[in-house]
Amino acid sequence: MATNILMPALSPTMTEGTLARWLKKEGDTVKAGDVIAEIETDKATMEVEAVDEGVMGKLLVADGTAGVKVNEPIAVLVEPGEAVPAAAAAPAVPQPAAAPAPAPAPAPAPAPAPVAAAAAPAAPAAKVDGQAAGERVFASPLARRMAKQAGIDLAALKGSGPGGRIVKADIDAAQQRGVAPAAAAAPMAAPAAAPAAKAPAPAIAGPHTLVPHSTVRKVIARRLTEAKATIPHFYVSMDVELDALLKLRGELNAKSAKEGPAAFKLSVNDLIIKAAALTLRRVPRVNASWTDEALVLYDDVDISVAVSIPDGLITPIVRKADQKGLAAISNEMKDLAARAKSGKLKPEEFQGGGFSISNMGMYGVSNFSAIINPPQAAILAVAAGQQRPVVKDGALGIATVMTCTLSVDHRVVDGALGAEWLAEFKRIVEDPLSLML
């Protein structure tokens, strides 16, 4: 029996997606669990698995088709030897609507009787420069010029001059009364209002290539625009010394290298994730979200970590990061980052989270501020560790220092709370043995 394969909803916010490519062709055998297609959602490019067995009878949507609605048929699965039903042969995705057929011309109406014609009111003539066609409006040259400049319809005024002539005083009085400009009236000759003209796109100078926006890029643009426009951001920055953290990292990696297959290699980012998680446990009011009804305080410490992908970025989540050891965080983060870049994350692995980290230290960035990832209330921007001059006990020295900037939602986190969180984070990083407890 033929079965329709429907466009799946791969995230709670997904209403449509792009069918990036088919991994099964017409005539291929399909088993439950086989990856049959790649779908570009509003979050990422994800693989779709078959839930039924059969033969791929008909592909209804071509590779690269955008705007495919959730639950629309995208293919037909049939039993071996079964023909594809004729009703399924045409693509199910709506095609651009054809221009409607012109309505049949109405039969010419009989000529109205003279009496009816006389009873019907005559349509007003179109006005040109405040004067109806075939109708003379008496006005002085100065009054005409003033009316034209002010956009006033002369036919709407009653003149006070000799013989009803419109004079300058009448124009002055009309302006004081706020008579509607003539241009505001809809042209009588037009049967319907014309659609508003679209604002012209900015001119692009020079040779260039247009790269169509992917679904992911559009969603990133929309979400970040909404976040910046609707969330009252403010920023707290602090310099954090890394030398003790780097020493601990080196010692742990050296010890791990002797363990053979069970070895792991910690990155600075792994230790930053753990430090942020412990800080959120100690200052829990930052692990929160704003709603119009109440403040949401999260029980678990789930850290979203920004990972660069070809279309932009995605934030896979280290769940309950405060309860995990450094080796577990390191291994999990490597796996999440690798699958994020190949588009193989599951929705639950990047949806949610209560706090975000964006680390651009590997690019040598000395300082930056990140945009909050809604509905979260805070994101930590981590810059590069650089050797800088520092003063300790009145003496000048050299230390490895990184600048961290906490962006917070001021509806949730006040200035003192943001400073408290960042100060606690600094204490943990500069005394990293606490990460081992």
Buried (B, 14 or more C-beta within 10 A) or exposed (E): EBBBBBBBBBBEEBEBBBBBEBEBEEEEEBEEEBEBBBBBBBBBBBBBEBBEBBBBBBBBBEEEBBEBEBEBBBBBBBEEEBEBBEEBEEBBBEEEEEEEEEEEEEEEEEEEEEEEEEEEEEEEBEBEEBBBEEEEBBBBEEBBEBBEEBEBBBBBBEBEBEEEBBBBEBBEEBEEEEBEEBEEEEEEEEEEEEEEEEEEEEEEEEEEEEEEEBBBBBBBEEBBEEBEEEBEBBEBBBBBBBBBBBEBBEEBBEEBEEEEEEEBBBBBBBBBBBBBBBBBEBBBBBBBBBEEEEEBEBEBBBBBBBBEBEBBEBBBBBBEBBEBEBBBBBBBBBEBBEBBBEBBBEBEBBBBBBBBBBBBBEEEBEBBBBBBBBBBBBBBBBBBBBEBEBEEEEEEEEBBBBBBBBBBBBBBBEEEBBBBBBEBBBBBBBEBEEBEE
